[in-house]
Every structure is written in structure tokens, then in C-alpha cells.
Amino acid sequence: MKKYSQIKNNIKKKKRIILILFIILFILVVIQINNTNIEKEKVIAKQKIIPVTRNNIEKIKENYADNIILKEGSSLYLKDKNIYKKIATVHGKAELSLDPEYIIEDEYFKIKDSNYYIKYMDTKKIDTLSPLSGEYKTYKNYIPYHESIILKNKAKLYLSDNSYYELKEGTFPILIKNDDKYGIEFNNSLVYVSKEDVEKIISSTNTSKNYTNEIAVLNYHYVVSDNNENGEKTECKQSICITDTMFDSHIKNLKENHFYATSMRDLELYIEGKIQLPEKSVTLTFDDGWYVARTINILNQYQMLGTLFLIGSLASPNDYSSPYLEIHSHTWNMHKIGDCPSNIGRGGILCLDENTILEDLKKSRESLNNTTYFCYPFYDYNERAIELLKKAGFTMAFAGELKDSKVRIGQDKYKIPRYVIVNTTSMDTFKKYVN
């Protein structure tokens, strides 16, 4: 009896073992089926990204253009082998150029001068990119600080038109330091990020280039034909009339020695201590508006930027169109000797009544796209003139030569000195000014 009971117990144990083995086998089969389905889903997911038929490729190519605008809510991607990883979302309608050398193999386009990609259906063709101004146009000449920012998750990077990228992560060298934000480069563009979106700042070696501690601002007036073409040399006999040969030698020297000619916005940011400019930097200015054609031709030839301070009543700014010439205010019509008593100085901004001065400044600004940069007629100014400039909305004003004519960080922005170039200025003196 005892032997029978033992046999019965053994049979029950065997049944339990068999049942457990069956359950384990069943679980393994289910896991294998699930894994197979997951792998199938992965293949299907990849097939949605990579394989594109020849007909579809041709349709995708139809969306390609040199310049495009991104649709609201589009994404930027980085490519790792055959997988595109989303790294940023675009809010607004950012404008971009596409890489003309990129071979289209799938539904993504490569952005010019960038490692980023966009989906073809997120683009819309445009003829040209909108013109940039200020630091957005010239920032690539700035010397990065030896500091970088680490962004928080979903940091907002703002473009010039207030469109912005929402970025998952990133570390970027600092180009511009403002009170409440930093300027950095992202996707081959200058963008601004709020300090609230910065996780921390780290020290980093971002460049081997040197930056300048002072800048020479040069002041020219009239550039006339050395061959007396159209009687220019005969007509223009003042010391501030220089020949095109002389002016050409100056600009050629700057170009050959790799000088950077700043914009007005560059100079303003530099004075405010917000950017670092190249070790060899110079600012070129031209007063009044007479005899400017040869000036423009030479600036264009050497691709050096200058600023014309135009007497508004003299001519339209459209008469001086050039990608290498900015145009700012030299008053509308206060560049006249005799408006003030001789003991006060020249130029009406020194003595005319406040309303007359403000009306003139308003008209000048409006004719020049609301410029905030000004040049004093005959280099003359007083404290009242400065207060009225501020009241009219100007942020920076240029005079003539002062005791020390180099411009440095912290310079009074309403008393910016310049080296005045005349027809007796030697090349050695010119080199002394800029070096």
C-alpha cells in the first residue's frame, strides 16, 4: 500500500514538471512571435524612411529649390547612417538655402553649409532669401568668446524675424553677450537664446584668432578722378577732395592686409562690450554725398564695407545703392554755414530751435529706414545737440579728430572720433592710423 502511494506521488510530480515545461515552452513561443513582429515593424519603419521609388524621387526633386521657406511646425534632422534623428522644431517660417551638391536619395533635403536635413514636404520654394541687416548680416566676422553655453531641453533659438527653433540639446560658443540673451550660431545663422534657456556656461577654447582692443574710424569726403574726368579735379579743390588713385591705394592696402571693415552695428556692439572683433578691424566713413560714384566702385571692387553719412536734401539714398555701402544721417538740411552765430559754431543742430531740429532729424531718419546713426555737420556738437539726438532716437554720433582718435570699449557713443583723411595724408600716416 505504501509502495502504491509512493508511485502515485511520483506520477503527480512528473505531471507537474510536464505542465511547467509546457508553460515555459508556450511563453518562449509567444516571446518569439512578439520579437518577430517587432522586427517586422522596424523593417516597415525603415522602409517608410529610406526606400523611395524612382518615380517618387522625381516628384521629390520637383520640391527642390536653391532657397526655401520652412512651413510652421517643421523639423530639423541629423542623419546617422540611414536613420534621421529629429533635433529641433521650427516655429514660424524660417528661410534657408539648400545644398546644391547634395544627391537626393530619399524624402530629405540637406541644408547648405550645414549637417541638418529637412523633409521635402515641409518646404516651399522662394526666389531669394530676405535681406539681412545689422549683426545678422556680419556676425561671421565676430571672434567667439572662450566661453560656451549648454542649453536646457527645448531651448528657444530666435532668428531675425522672430521665428525660432525649439532645440532638444546643444553646446554652442558665445558670439554676442547681451544683458538678457546670448548670440550663437545655429544652422548657419545667427540666433539669440534667452539666458533663462541656458543650463550653464563653460570655459572652452573656441578660436585661435586674436581680437582687437581698439578700432580706427576713418573719415573721407570726396573721391574724384585723378585724370580730371568730367572736370572733377578742377571743380573739387578742397583738401578733403582726394583722387581715386589715392583712395584705391588705401582700400587695396586694407584688403591685402586682411582688415575687416565693420558695419555701424558691429561698431556699436563693440563699443558696448557685447562682441569681439578681429585684430585687424577698421571703420570707413564718408560724409555729405558729393562725388560718391568712384568711392562705391572701389568699395565694390575690393568688397570692403563703408558708411555714407548723407545730407538728406542733397539726393535720394537710392542713388547710392551698393551691397558695400550703408547710408545714415548727416541731417536732412542742417549742413549749412550761417545757421548759427560764428561764436557758437557751424551747422544748425547747434542753435536752431528744438522743434526745427527735431523735425529735420525725424525727416532724415524716415528717409533712411529709421537709422539710429548720425554724423555732426562740420564735426561740431554741444551737449544740447547730443540731448536732441537722443530725443530723436539716435544711438550713435560721429565727430572729427579728437586728442585720441582710437575707438575702444566704453567709448561715449555720441562723441565717436575719426581720423580725417585729406589729400596730403601720406601712406605712412594712413598706416599709422589703422595699425
Buried (B, 14 or more C-beta within 10 A) or exposed (E): EEEEEEEEEEEEEEEEEEEEEEEEEEEEEEEEEEEEEEEEEEEEEEEEEBEBEEEEEEEBEEBBBBBBBBBEEBBBBEBEEEEBEEBBBBBBBBBBBBBEEBEBEBBBBBBBEBEBBBBBEBBEEBEEEEEBEBBBBBBEBBBBBBBBBBBBEEBBBBBBEEBBBBBBEBEBBBBBBBEEBBBBBBBBBBBBBBEEBBEEBEEBEBBEEEBBEEBBBBBBBBBBBBEEEEEBBEEBEEEBBBBBEBBBBBBBBBBEEEBBBBBBBBBBBBBBEBBBBBBBBBBBBBBBBBBBBBBBBBBEEBEBBBBBBBBBBBBEBEEBEBEBBBBBBBBBBBBBEEBBEEEEBBBBBBBBEEEBBBBBBBBBBEBBEEBBBBBBBBBBBBEEBBEBBEEBBBBBBBBBEEEEBBBEBEBEBBBBBBBBBBBEBEEEEBEEBBE
